[in-house]
């Protein structure tokens, strides 16, 4: 099982307000070409099912996931219920940090193809990090920065409003 984590500092926003934007998954295809489509259906208060199509390498990864929204803890947990991964689950955590908000995305995934894990997993990890960072930065009109990952910060620099310092996420 491979783990992926990326943290983005969103400047000058309340964490609860940021939570609402981050949880609007159906907007994500507008923000990056990597995400082909996302269709969400409300199941109950605090729970949705979302269907994802994402471009990966020379094809499309598709999956359905259950998304649970906890507004008290500002977390969104998700778990694949059907799709191309053998396993895929994770969490979005939003926390206040002074006037800013930290958006912490972490997930674990497994394609279920052990013989190709050494090739596919590192590529998927990079794509996850860069795509999540681009989406979050775009959700906040560039008023955000990757924290603690210089490679991802450089890869997404074209969507930021200014220079990025990866160690702190400040400008």
Secondary structure as UniProt FT lines:
FT   STRAND          2..10
FT   HELIX           15..22
FT   HELIX           25..27
FT   HELIX           28..31
FT   STRAND          35..44
FT   TURN            45..46
FT   STRAND          47..56
FT   TURN            57..58
FT   STRAND          59..70
FT   TURN            71..74
FT   STRAND          75..83
FT   STRAND          87..97
FT   TURN            98..99
FT   STRAND          100..110
FT   HELIX           114..116
FT   HELIX           117..139
FT   TURN            140..142
FT   STRAND          144..147
FT   HELIX           150..155
FT   HELIX           157..159
FT   TURN            166..168
//
